[in-house]
């Protein structure tokens, strides 16, 4: 494929006339205003679905590596001679590194071909897994998990922006949903498979297997990703400029509320299923698996729903999650009814990441990578904040309190989105 096809991004209708005027001419004619950074390039004229699927495989590898410590914590801690609490910080430090990487990637790599940047992140995943597999102490483990966090945050900040350069605007929601489906697949597969392989071959060999998965993703991407010249002049100040754009800040607030509501719930999904739904260990595993499958389906459905209405997708997902949470907390639904609510929750959350990534790129098509970085920071902050708030509520009133308060927050966030959050139309639908 010619690289010229992919060095483009679509023009979005942002429902606002901020910073634009009828007599602006990007050709720079006499007497005309020029603002090259605010004018996106034309959209691609053809699709590169192989590249899209290669990024989905990369996402699966990234998330598998991120989730592995959760299923291998005990043997890792015993082998390294540290407590499980310390070994668990391998997850925390990855998230912190991802936050900084999400913020800085667009500005630090602004002059580098996006293909090279993406391949570099995949190489970091491979190196991280290989060196974790041979780690002899806590310091080496943490350093290698920082490498993974750099890849994780950097990739998320670029994912939707790259999708805009691989397919025409009308197909961007579908492309993003395919890329993000790697999250749901990793949710289903990584933890149980990691635990099984860890018991079978040892935790170090499990990380080696994750490195092999990274190599497969790298090979796929080398042969499918086209050259993508850097677009725009993102700098650290660009992040503040993007955050100040009309409607972007209130959208980030809505996104934070949605993610905080979810992660307060998700942190306590196991005690909720055990104490409210009253399931045994076998049924618990089955319900968690079903939740993961529903999440995967929801990711794909969101790609279709986004082509109909971004606002509907943004508001419907937290509304359904809120209904599910309140139902689990307050309704005497029985095991079948509770199971249906868990499926509804998983299905709705599958669309959240896809919807907000699309929202960011439609709001700021000319600085999509910087917008993506702000979304990464928002999500990672919400993960930490939601888990912390959930812990306080759990201590005060148990799972019923967590699910009731979080359900109210999710429904309120849906109302905020409907009333205040701008939802730009898909430019191809104009």
C-alpha positions in Angstrom: 0.0 0.0 0.0 1.2 3.5 -0.8 2.1 5.4 2.3 0.4 8.5 0.7 -2.9 6.9 1.3 -2.4 6.8 5.1 -0.8 10.1 5.8 -4.2 11.6 6.3 -6.8 12.3 9.0 -10.5 13.2 8.6 -12.1 16.6 9.2 -14.6 16.5 12.0 -17.8 18.6 12.6 -17.4 19.5 16.2 -20.7 21.3 16.6 -18.8 24.5 17.5 -17.3 27.3 15.5 -14.6 28.1 18.0 -11.3 29.3 16.5 -12.6 29.3 13.0 -14.1 31.7 10.5 -15.6 31.7 7.1 -12.7 33.5 5.5 -9.9 31.3 6.9 -7.8 29.9 4.0 -5.3 27.3 4.6 -3.5 28.0 1.4 -2.2 31.2 2.9 -3.4 33.6 0.3 -3.1 37.4 0.7 -5.1 38.7 3.6 -6.1 35.2 4.8 -5.6 33.7 8.2 -3.5 30.6 8.4 -3.7 28.0 11.3 -2.1 24.9 10.0 -2.2 23.1 13.3 -6.0 23.4 13.5 -6.8 22.1 10.0 -6.7 18.3 9.6 -5.6 16.7 6.4 -8.1 14.9 4.1 -9.2 11.5 5.2 -7.8 8.2 3.7 -9.4 7.1 0.4 -8.9 3.4 1.1 -8.7 1.0 4.1 -5.9 -1.0 5.6 -7.8 -3.6 7.7 -4.7 -5.8 8.0 -3.0 -3.0 9.9 -6.0 -2.5 12.0 -6.0 -6.2 13.0 -2.3 -6.1 13.7 -2.9 -3.4 16.2 -5.7 -5.5 17.8 -3.1 -8.3 18.2 -0.7 -5.8 19.7 -3.4 -4.6 22.2 -4.0 -8.3 23.2 -0.2 -8.7 23.9 -0.1 -5.4 25.8 -3.0 -6.2 28.1 -1.9 -9.8 28.6 1.4 -8.6 29.8 -0.3 -6.0 32.1 -2.7 -8.6 33.6 -0.2 -11.5 34.1 1.0 -10.4 37.6 -2.6 -10.7 38.9 -2.6 -14.4 38.1 1.0 -15.1 39.0 1.4 -13.0 42.1 2.0 -15.7 44.7 4.7 -17.7 42.8 6.4 -14.4 41.7 6.6 -13.2 45.3 7.9 -16.5 46.6 10.6 -16.9 44.0 11.8 -13.3 44.4 11.8 -13.5 48.1 9.4 -10.5 48.6 5.9 -10.1 50.0 2.8 -10.4 47.8 2.0 -6.8 48.6 5.4 -5.7 47.1 5.0 -7.9 44.1 1.6 -6.4 43.5 3.2 -3.0 43.0 4.3 -4.3 39.6 0.8 -3.4 38.5 0.8 0.0 40.2 4.1 1.1 38.7 2.9 0.1 35.3 -0.1 2.3 35.6 1.9 5.3 36.8 4.3 4.9 33.9 1.4 4.6 31.5 0.0 7.9 32.8 3.3 9.8 32.1 3.7 8.1 28.8 0.2 8.9 27.7 0.9 12.6 28.4 4.3 12.8 26.8 4.3 10.5 23.8 2.7 12.9 21.3 5.2 15.7 22.1 8.3 13.6 22.5 7.8 11.7 19.3 6.3 14.5 17.2 9.0 14.2 14.5 9.0 10.4 14.1 7.0 8.3 11.7 4.1 6.9 13.6 4.8 3.4 12.2 8.2 3.5 13.9 6.7 4.7 17.2 4.2 1.9 17.2 6.8 -0.8 16.4 9.0 0.7 19.1 6.2 0.2 21.7 5.8 -3.4 20.6 9.5 -4.0 21.0 9.3 -2.5 24.6 6.6 -5.1 25.4 8.8 -7.9 24.2 11.9 -6.6 26.1 9.8 -6.1 29.3 8.4 -9.6 29.3 11.8 -11.2 28.5 13.6 -9.4 31.3 10.8 -9.9 33.8 11.2 -13.6 33.1 14.8 -13.5 34.2 14.4 -10.9 37.0 16.3 -11.7 40.2 15.1 -9.0 42.4 12.4 -6.4 43.0 14.3 -3.5 41.4 14.7 -5.3 38.1 11.1 -6.4 38.1 9.9 -2.8 38.6 12.2 -1.4 36.0 10.9 -3.8 33.4 7.3 -3.1 34.3 8.1 0.6 33.8 9.0 -0.2 30.2 5.7 -2.0 29.8 3.9 1.1 31.2 5.6 3.4 28.7 4.4 1.1 25.8 0.9 0.9 27.3 0.3 4.6 27.8 2.0 5.6 24.5 0.0 3.1 22.5 -3.4 4.1 24.1 -2.7 7.8 23.4 -2.1 7.0 19.7 -4.6 4.2 19.0 -7.6 6.2 17.8 -5.5 8.8 16.1 -3.8 6.0 14.1 -7.1 4.4 13.2 -8.1 7.7 11.6 -5.1 7.3 9.3 -5.8 3.7 8.3 -9.5 3.8 7.3 -11.9 6.5 5.9 -13.8 8.5 8.5 -17.0 6.5 8.2 -15.2 3.4 9.2 -13.1 4.8 12.1 -15.6 3.7 14.8 -15.5 0.1 13.5 -11.7 0.2 13.3 -11.3 1.5 16.8 -13.7 -1.2 18.1 -11.6 -3.9 16.4 -8.4 -2.5 17.9 -10.0 -2.2 21.4 -11.4 -5.7 21.1 -7.9 -6.9 22.1 -8.7 -5.6 25.6 -11.8 -7.8 26.0 -10.0 -10.8 24.6 -7.2 -10.3 27.1 -9.7 -9.9 29.9 -11.2 -13.3 29.0 -7.9 -15.1 28.3 -5.0 -13.6 30.2 -5.8 -14.2 33.8 -7.1 -17.8 33.6 -4.5 -18.8 30.9 -1.7 -17.1 32.9 -2.7 -19.0 36.0 -2.9 -22.3 34.2 0.5 -21.9 32.4 2.1 -20.6 35.6 1.0 -23.8 37.5 2.1 -26.0 34.5 5.4 -24.5 33.5 6.3 -21.8 36.1 5.7 -18.0 36.2 8.9 -17.2 34.3 8.0 -19.4 31.3 4.6 -17.7 31.3 6.3 -14.3 30.8 8.5 -15.9 28.1 5.2 -17.0 26.3 4.0 -13.4 26.6 7.2 -12.3 24.9 6.6 -14.7 22.1 3.1 -13.3 21.6 4.8 -9.8 21.4 7.1 -11.1 18.7 4.2 -12.4 16.7 2.5 -9.0 17.0 5.7 -7.3 15.9 6.0 -9.4 12.8 2.4 -8.8 11.9 2.8 -5.1 12.3 6.1 -4.9 10.4 4.3 -6.4 7.3 1.0 -4.4 7.6 1.6 -1.0 9.1 2.2 1.7 6.5 4.4 4.7 6.9 2.6 7.5 8.6 4.4 10.8 8.7 3.9 12.8 11.9 1.1 15.3 11.7 0.8 18.5 13.8 3.3 20.0 16.1 2.3 18.6 19.5 4.2 20.0 22.4 3.6 19.9 26.2 1.7 23.2 25.9 -0.6 21.5 23.4 -2.1 19.4 26.1 -3.3 22.5 27.9 -4.5 24.1 24.7 -6.5 20.9 23.9 -8.0 20.8 27.4 -9.2 24.4 27.0 -11.0 23.8 23.7 -14.8 24.4 24.0 -16.5 21.3 25.4 -13.4 19.2 25.9 -13.0 19.8 29.6 -16.6 18.9 30.6 -16.3 15.8 28.4 -13.3 14.7 30.4 -15.3 15.2 33.6 -18.0 12.9 32.2 -15.5 10.3 31.2 -13.9 10.4 34.6 -17.2 9.8 36.3 -18.0 6.9 34.1 -14.7 5.2 34.6 -14.6 5.9 38.4 -18.1 4.4 38.7 -17.1 1.3 36.8 -13.8 0.7 38.6 -15.4 1.2 42.0 -17.7 -1.7 41.0 -15.2 -3.9 39.2 -12.8 -3.9 42.1 -15.4 -5.6 44.2 -17.1 -7.8 41.6 -15.9 -11.0 43.4 -17.3 -10.2 46.8 -20.5 -8.9 45.2 -21.0 -12.2 43.3 -20.2 -14.2 46.4 -22.2 -12.3 48.9 -25.1 -10.9 46.9 -25.5 -13.4 44.1 -24.5 -16.3 46.4 -22.5 -18.2 43.8 -19.9 -20.9 44.6 -16.4 -21.0 43.1 -17.4 -22.8 39.9 -20.3 -20.5 39.2 -18.1 -17.5 40.1 -15.5 -18.5 37.4 -18.3 -19.0 34.9 -19.9 -15.6 35.6 -16.5 -13.9 35.3 -16.0 -15.6 32.0 -19.4 -14.6 30.8 -18.7 -11.0 31.9 -15.6 -11.1 29.7 -17.4 -12.5 26.7 -20.1 -9.9 27.1 -17.4 -7.2 27.3 -16.0 -8.5 24.0 -19.3 -8.4 22.3 -20.1 -4.9 23.6 -16.8 -3.6 22.1 -17.9 -4.8 18.7 -21.5 -3.6 19.1 -20.2 -0.2 20.1 -18.4 0.2 16.7 -21.7 -0.3 15.0 -23.6 2.0 17.4 -21.1 4.8 17.0 -21.8 4.9 13.3 -25.4 5.8 14.3 -24.9 8.2 17.2 -21.9 9.1 19.3 -24.1 10.8 21.9 -26.3 7.8 22.3 -23.3 5.5 22.8 -21.6 7.8 25.3 -24.7 8.1 27.4 -26.3 4.6 27.0 -23.2 2.7 28.2 -23.1 4.3 31.7 -26.9 4.3 32.0 -26.9 0.5 31.4 -24.0 0.0 33.8 -25.8 2.1 36.4 -29.0 0.1 36.0 -27.1 -3.2 36.3 -25.3 -1.9 39.5 -28.5 -0.7 41.2 -30.2 -4.0 40.2 -27.5 -6.1 41.7 -27.6 -4.0 44.9 -31.3 -3.5 45.4 -33.4 -6.1 43.5 -34.2 -9.6 44.7 -33.5 -10.9 41.2 -32.3 -14.5 41.9 -29.3 -16.1 40.4 -30.6 -16.0 36.8 -31.6 -12.4 37.1 -28.3 -11.4 38.7 -26.5 -13.3 35.9 -28.4 -11.2 33.3 -27.4 -8.0 35.1 -23.8 -9.1 35.1 -24.0 -9.7 31.3 -25.7 -6.3 30.8 -22.8 -4.6 32.8 -20.1 -6.4 30.8 -21.9 -5.6 27.5 -22.2 -1.9 28.3 -18.7 -1.5 29.6 -17.3 -3.0 26.4 -18.4 0.2 24.6 -16.9 2.7 27.0 -13.3 2.8 25.8 -14.3 2.7 22.2 -16.8 5.5 22.6 -14.5 7.9 24.5 -11.6 7.3 22.2 -13.8 8.2 19.2 -15.1 11.2 21.1 -11.6 12.6 21.7 -10.6 12.3 18.0 -13.8 13.9 16.8 -13.5 16.8 19.2 -9.8 17.5 18.4 -9.1 15.9 15.0 -6.0 18.1 14.4 -4.4 17.0 17.7 -5.9 13.6 18.2 -2.7 12.1 19.8 -2.6 14.8 22.5 -6.3 14.3 23.1 -5.7 10.6 23.4 -3.0 11.2 25.9 -5.4 13.2 28.1 -7.9 10.4 27.8 -5.2 7.9 29.0 -4.4 10.1 32.0 -8.1 10.5 32.8 -8.8 6.7 32.6 -5.7 5.8 34.7 -6.6 8.4 37.3 -10.2 7.1 37.4 -8.9 3.5 37.9 -7.0 4.6 41.0 -9.7 7.0 42.2 -12.5 4.5 41.6 -10.7 1.7 43.4 -9.9 4.0 46.4 -13.5 5.4 46.6 -14.8 1.8 46.3 -12.6 0.8 49.2 -14.0 3.5 51.4 -17.6 2.6 50.6 -16.9 -1.1 51.0 -15.5 -0.4 54.5 -18.6 1.6 55.4 -21.3 -0.6 54.1 -20.1 -3.5 52.1 -20.8 -4.4 48.5 -24.4 -3.1 48.6 -23.2 0.4 49.4 -20.5 0.2 46.7 -22.9 -0.9 44.0 -25.7 1.6 45.1 -23.5 4.7 45.2 -21.6 3.7 42.0 -24.9 3.0 40.2 -26.1 6.5 41.1 -22.8 8.0 39.9 -23.1 6.1 36.6 -26.7 7.2 36.0 -25.8 10.8 36.9 -22.8 10.7 34.5 -25.2 9.6 31.7 -27.4 12.6 32.4 -24.4 14.9 32.4 -23.4 13.5 29.0 -26.8 14.0 27.5 -27.2 17.5 28.8 -23.7 19.0 28.6 -21.1 16.9 26.7 -20.7 17.8 23.0 -20.9 14.9 20.7 -19.5 15.7 17.3 -21.0 14.0 14.3 -19.0 11.5 12.2 -17.6 13.7 9.4 -18.5 11.1 6.8 -22.2 11.3 7.8 -22.5 15.0 7.1 
